[in-house]
Amino acid sequence: MTSVSCSLLPVRFFPYLLWLVAAPLWLAAPARAQSTTSLAGIWQGVETDSDEPGATWPALMRLQNGRENSLFGVLYQEAGNRPGVSVMFQVQASRTATGLRLDQVRKLNETGRSRSSYWCEGAITFSYDAQEEKLTGRATYDPVGDCNHGSFTLYRVKLKSAATVPAAVATTIRVSGRAVRWYADAELKQPLASGNEYRTKLSKTTTFYLTQGYYPTRESAAVPITVRVSGTAPKPAPPKTAAPPVAAPPPPTAPPLPPLDTARRVPAPPPVVTETPVVLPTVLFRLGTAELLAEAFPALNQLAAELRQRPALRLQIAGHTDRIGEPQKNLVLSEQRAEAVKTYLVKVGVDATRLRTVGYGDARPLFPSPDARNRRVEVAEVQ
C-alpha cells in the first residue's frame, strides 16, 4: 500500500533483470511449484487498509523455491485509484507452521513517487488455506510517516482435479483461483471457458493457460496448467450398410380417449432451461451480498426438479450485477451469487458435476444502469 505504501531505499535494477531472465525457467518447471507443500507460483490479489476504507492496492506476487524451507521472488503493487503509481519489491520468505513470513528486501522499481506518496516496507505474515489456495496476510510496516499496517488477500491458480485423465472421456477439470478464465494459447487469443471448472474431452496431453480477474495488474500473467492423457481414443466404428427399407404395416386405430375433466386438469409447468440463457427473475439477493432471499427458493426448487427429471442436463449458472460500484468488486460478487445458486441446488440433491458457474460482473447489463433487473442470475444448457 502507499501511505499510501512501501520503501525509500535506493536500488539498482540489476536484480530485477536477473529475475526477468530466471522467471521463464521456474514458471516452466514441472510439479515442484505445484506440490502440496510448496507455496511457489503466481499469487494475485489485493492489499487493503482499515484506516482507508474503499482504497485498494492490487498485488501480484511471484515466488519460487530457494534452499531448504525458503522462498524468494518479487511483489508488484499498484495504487488502485492512482494510475501510474506502482512498485516492484524483491522479497524473501520462509515457511511457518501456518503459512509463511515474507520480508520486503528492497525496491526494484517505483513509478509515480512524490513527496506525499510513498510505498511502505516491512514484513508480511501470511496464513495459507490449501483448499482455496489462498494467502491471507497481515503487513507490519516500518514506522515511516503514516506507515503502520495493511491486509493482503492473494489467490493462486492450481490444478485441483486429477493430473492425468483417460483419453476421449468427458472429464471435469477443476482449478483454484478467483474469476478464472481459460485459454488454449499463451497469447490469450483463444478463450475456452470461465470459472473454476472446465468440462472437456482430451485426446492428448494438453496445456491450458489460465488468468485471474481478481484485482488484475499490468504485471498479471497466465498460469500454464498441463493435463496428461492416458490410453488412446477409440477408433470410430465403420458405418453400417443400411438395410433396404421395409414397408411398415399401417398402425392400428387407437381407441377413442375418454373425455378429460378440464376442471381438474393442471398443466405441467414449462421447462426452465433452454439452449439460450434464461433469466431467473425471482432469484434475488440481499443488496451488495450473495445471500439468497426467500423469494428465490420456489424458482430454484422448480429448476432442481427439472434437473432431476432430465439426468443428462448440464447447466451453466451465470451471475450478473448492475453498474454500481467498482467493476472488480462487481465481478467477484457476480461469481459469488452464481456459486450461491449452485450451492443451493447441490443441497437439494443435484450433482455438483452437472453445474458450472461463471460471473460476468457488470459487463452484460440488460437495461440502462442503475436498474435492479441487471442484478440477475441466468441459466443455460451446456454440453
N, C-alpha and C positions, 0 to 999 in steps of 0.2 A: 504494500500500500504506500501511497505518498502521504504526506503529512497534512499530507499525502504520504509516502513510504520510503526508501532504504539508504544506501551507503554514501559516504562522502570521500572515500579513499581514491587517490589517483591510481590509474591502472593502464598497462599496455594491452594491446589487442592480440598479442601472440597466442595466449592460451585459448582465446576464442577461435582463432584459426585452426589450432590443433583440434579443438572439439569438432569443428565442422568437417575436418578430414576424417576423424575417427568415427563420427556418428553413423555413416552408412554401414561401416563394418559391424558395429554391435547391434544395429537395428536388424541387419540381415542374418545375424547369428541365430541358429535354431534353438529351441527348447529352453536354454538356460534362463533367458529373460522371462520366460513364461512358466517357470517351475512354480510349485506350490509354496516354496519358501522364499523365493526371490521377490523383491519389490522393484526390480529394474523394469524399465519401459517408459512409455509416454503417459504422463498424467495430466489431465486437463480439468480446469475448474475455475474457482474464483476465491478472492480474499474479500472479506467484509470487516467492518469495524462498528461495534455497537455505539461508539461515540459519534459516528457519522451515518445515521440511518439513510438508506437508499443509495449510498455510494458503493461502487463495486470496482474491483481491480482484477480483471480476468488474468488467469495464470496458466502457464504451460511449463511442466517440469519434465525433464528428460534425465533418467538415472540409468547407470549401468553398474554392474558388479565390480567391486575392487577386491583387494586382498581380504581374506578371512571373512569378517562379518561387516565389511564396509561397502559403501556405495559412493559414487561421485557423478557429477554431471552439471547441468545448468538449470536455472529457474528464470523464466521470462515472464514479465508482467507489463500490463498496460493500464493506464488510468481510464476507466470505463467512460467517464464523462468528459475527457480531455484528449481529443485525438492528437497524436504526435508525442504524447508523454509515455515513455516506456523505459524499461531497464532489463538488462541481462546480467544475472549473477552466476559466478562459479560457486558451486556448492559441494559439500561433502557430508556424508551421513553415515550413521551406524545403527544397526538393528537394536531394538529394545524388546522387552517381553511382549509389549502390546503393539509395536509398530516400529517407528524409527525416530531418531533425533537428527535434525538437519541443521547445519551451520552455513550461513552465507559467508563465503570466504572473501570474495571481492567482486566488485562490479567489472564486467567485461565491456559493457556498452551502456550508454544512457542518452536519451533524447528528451528535449523539452525542459531541461533543467532551468530553474530560475531561483531568485533569492527567496521566494515564498513557496517554492515547490521542490521537494527533495524526497528521496527514497530512503526509508529507514532500513536498518540492518540489524541482525542479531541471530537468534536461533528459533527453530520451529520444532515443536514436539508433536508428532503425528501418531494417531491410533489407526489401526488397519482393520477393515472389515473385509474378510476373504470372500464372503458370499457376494457382496456387491462390488468387490474390487474398488473400495473407497478408502481414501485417506482423509481423516478429519484432524486438522492441525490447529494448534494454538501458538502464535508467534509472540515471543518476548523480545522486544527491540531495545537496543541501547538507548538510554535516556538523552537523546539529542533533540532539542526543540520540542515538538509536540509528539514525538515518537513514544509509544508505550506498548501497544499490543495489537493483534489482529487475529482473525479466524479464517482458516483455509478449509475448503471442501474440494477435493480432487477425485476424479474417476479415471480408471484405466480400462481400455478395451482388451478383453482377454477371452479366448475360446473357453466356453463352459460346457459344451457337449463333447461327444467322442471326437478324437482327433483323426480316427480312421472310420470310414463308413463303407458299406457294401456298394458295389457298382450298380448303377441303374435302379436303385431303390429310393423311393421318396423318403427323404430324411429332413428332419428339422435341425438346423444348425443354430445354436444359441451362443450368445456372447454377452459380456457385461458392458457397461458404459451407459451414457445418457444421451438421448436424442441421436441415436446411431444411424448412419447412412452407409449402405453397402454399394461398392462399385466393383466392376470387373477389371478395371485397369488402374495403374498407379497414377495416371494423369487425371483421374476422376471425371472422365468424359462418358463413361458407360454405367449409369446408375442401374442398380438391380432391385433394391428394396430399402425400407427404413424400419427401424425398431430393433429389438434385441433378438428376434428370431427370423430366420430365412429358410423356407422350405423349398427344397430343390432335389433333383436327381443328378448325381455326378457320375460320369463315365471315366474320369481320370482325375489324378491329383490336381487340385485347383487352389489357387491363391486369390483370396478376396482382399479388397482394400477398404478399410472402414474409417470413418471420421465421426467425431462427436460434435453435436451442435450446442453443447452445454458450455456457454461462455467461450466461444472460439476466439482466437487471437490471430494476428498476422503470421505468427510462427507455427500455427497449428498444422499438423501433418497427418497423413493417412497411416494407419497401422495395418501391416500385412498379416493376414490370418490364413494359414495353409491347412486344408483338409485333405487327407490322403484317402485313396480308394483301394479297397481290397477286392480281388476277384476281377472278372471281366463281365461286361454286359452281355446278356444272352442275345444270340442272333435272331433276327425276326423270322418267324415261321414262313415257309413259302406259301404263296396264295393258293387256296384250294380251287380246283376246277369246278365251276358252277354246274350243277346238275340241270338237265333240261326241265323247264317249268312243267308242272303237272296241274291240270285244271282242278281247282278245288270244288267240292260239291257245294251246292247252294246252302247257305246257313238255314237251320230250322227256324221256323217262325216262332218268335218269342211270345209267350202268353201275355195277355194284357196285364199291366201293372195295376194294383189296387189303387183307388184314389187316395191322394195324400190329405192328411188333416193339416191344412195350411195354418190353422190357428196354433198348432203345436210345433210346426216346423221352425227350427232355429238354424239360420245359415251359418256355415263354417266361417271363421274369421279369415280374411285374406292373408296370404303369406307375407311375413315381414320382410324377408330377404329376397332380393333380386340381383341380377348381374350388375346393375348400376348402383352406386351408393344411395342409400335410403337414410334420410334424417329421422332419428327417433325424437319426435318433438316433445315428448313428455319426460325425457331423461334429462333432468335438471340437477344442478349442483348449487350448493351454497356459494354466494358471491366470493370470488377470489380463492376458492378451495376446490378440492376433488371429492368432497363429501356429498354423496347422493342424497337427494331429497326424497321424501316418501312418495311423491307423485311419480317417481321413476320406476317403481317396482312392478306395477301392472304390465307396462310395456316390456320390461326385461323378463318377466315371467312368461309372457307370450313368446318372446324370442327364444327363451330356453326350451319351451315346449316344441317349437318348430325345429330346433336343433336336435331334440330327442327323436322327433318323427322322421328326420332326414339325417341318418347317421353318417352319410358321406359328405355332408355340407361342412365347409370350412369358411371362416369369416375373417375379414379384416375390420377391426374396430378403429375408427379414426376420430381423434379429438380435435376440436377447434375452439378458438377464443375470439372475442371481439378485439378491435384495435384500440384497447385502452391499456396504458402501462407500457412497460419495457418489452420489446419483442422477444428477448431471450427468456424472460420470466414467463411470458405467454406460451412459448414453445414448451417449456418444462411443464407448465400447468396443463396444457392440452394433452401431453403424454400421460400425465398422472390421471387425468379424467378417463382416458381410454383404458388405462390399467384398472381403474376402479370398476368399470363396467365388466371387464374380463374377470376380475376377482369375484364379483357377484355371480356371474354365470357359472364359474367353476364351483362356487359354494352351493349352487342349486343343482349340481350334477353334470355339468358339461365338461368334457375332457379338455384340459388346457391346451393340448397339442392341436386342437382344432381352431384355436383363436390366435390371431396375430394383431398386435396393436401398433399404432403409429400416431404421432402428434404433429399437427401442422401449424400450431400456434395461431397467429392472426394472419397467416399468409393467404387464406382462402375464404374471405368473407362472402356471404350470400347477399348481404344488404349493406347500404352505406352506414359506416360507424358514426356514433355508437348505436348499437341495436342488439338487444338481448338474444335475438334469434341467431346471431352469429356464434353464441356460446352453445355449441351443439355437439352431438355425437352422431356419427354416421356408421352404418354397417353395409358391407358388400360381400358377395360371394367371391371367393378366390379359389384357384386350383391348387 
